[in-house]
């Protein structure tokens, strides 16, 4: 998961034509995600505690969801060596179905 946080932040920053920000070893995983995405050049910058708390809760909810239909779908699509965008699109399909239950 640690590498994925850096990848997500790098993609986000590139999209807005911002330079890559290296992780801060003094911060936790989710706090580093927010730090790397929102860093504005201020040496004293720290992510808002409310944002970090909300993202931590969201991360726990997703982790507790275990192997749901969208996770199974993305694994099936990824096993065919499809590109990442197709894999993610494939994961959204089951979320639309009425039997999914609206968990997300």
Buried (B, 14 or more C-beta within 10 A) or exposed (E): EEEEBBEEBBEBBEEEEBEEBEBBEEBEBBBBBBBBBBBEEEEEEEBEEEBBEEBBEEBEEEEEEEEBBBBEBBEEBBEEEBEEEEBBBBBEBBBEEEEBEEEE
